[in-house]
Amino acid sequence: MRKPRDFDAALKTLTEKTKALKESKRRQLGDLIVATGADALDIETLAGTLIAAVQSADATQKQAWKKAGTEFFRKAKAAQSADASQPESAQASDSLVTSARSGAGKS
């Protein structure tokens, strides 16, 4: 005979997983804002910029933004690789910059 399935436990597990994924996404977005320097903007300017990007219908502009974003992540990845090849003492001094960059690229 089959063992009955515990739907309540499965639902609870999925709910916890969903919360963890949402929190991870929020953390990564925050890391991205810090890594790009957008945290220096006031909150209204940042929100307005993001809203304009979402509402933009200009395909050329979106392609330019995508290219800039790709280049940003490429540079961050190159910097992370370069940090990995540095001696340990040099890595310690650059640890704050590297952690901000590496957090941004994990989306």
C-alpha positions in Angstrom: 0.0 0.0 0.0 1.2 3.5 -0.8 2.1 5.9 1.9 -0.2 9.0 1.9 1.4 12.2 0.8 1.8 15.0 3.3 0.6 17.9 1.2 0.8 20.4 4.1 4.5 19.6 4.6 5.2 19.8 0.9 3.4 23.2 0.7 5.3 24.5 3.7 8.6 23.5 2.1 7.7 25.2 -1.1 6.7 28.3 0.7 10.0 28.5 2.6 11.9 27.9 -0.7 9.9 30.7 -2.3 10.8 33.1 0.5 14.4 32.2 0.3 14.5 32.8 -3.4 12.8 36.2 -3.1 15.3 37.2 -0.4 18.2 36.1 -2.5 16.9 38.1 -5.4 16.5 41.2 -3.2 20.0 40.8 -1.9 21.4 40.4 -5.4 19.6 43.5 -6.6 21.0 45.5 -3.7 24.5 44.2 -4.4 24.0 45.3 -8.0 23.0 48.8 -7.0 26.0 49.1 -4.8 28.4 47.7 -7.3 27.3 50.0 -10.1 27.5 53.1 -7.9 23.8 53.7 -8.1 23.6 53.9 -4.3 25.0 57.4 -4.6 21.8 58.5 -6.4 18.9 59.7 -4.3 16.1 57.2 -4.1 13.7 59.2 -6.3 16.2 59.5 -9.1 17.0 55.8 -9.0 13.3 54.9 -9.0 12.6 57.3 -11.9 15.5 55.9 -13.9 14.3 52.3 -13.4 10.7 53.2 -14.2 11.9 55.0 -17.4 13.9 51.9 -18.4 11.0 49.6 -17.8 8.6 51.8 -19.7 10.9 52.6 -22.6 9.8 51.3 -26.0 13.1 52.4 -27.7 14.7 49.1 -28.8 18.0 50.9 -29.7 18.2 52.4 -26.3 17.5 49.1 -24.6 20.2 47.4 -26.7 22.7 50.1 -25.7 21.8 49.5 -22.0 22.1 45.8 -22.5 25.6 46.3 -24.1 26.7 48.5 -21.2 25.4 45.9 -18.7 27.2 43.1 -20.5 30.4 45.1 -20.4 30.0 45.9 -16.7 29.7 42.2 -15.9 32.6 41.3 -18.2 34.8 43.8 -16.4 33.7 42.6 -13.0 34.4 39.0 -14.0 37.9 40.0 -15.3 38.7 41.9 -12.1 37.6 38.9 -10.1 39.8 36.6 -12.1 42.7 39.0 -11.8 42.2 39.2 -8.0 42.3 35.4 -7.8 45.8 35.4 -9.4 47.2 38.1 -7.0 49.2 37.2 -3.9 47.2 36.8 -0.7 48.2 40.2 0.8 47.0 42.1 -2.3 43.7 40.1 -2.3 43.0 41.2 1.3 43.2 44.9 0.4 40.8 44.5 -2.5 38.3 42.2 -0.7 35.6 44.9 -0.4 35.6 45.8 -4.0 35.7 42.2 -5.2 32.8 41.2 -2.9 30.6 44.0 -4.3 31.5 43.0 -7.9 31.0 39.3 -7.4 27.6 39.8 -5.8 26.4 41.8 -8.7 27.2 39.1 -11.3 25.2 36.3 -9.7 21.8 37.2 -11.2 
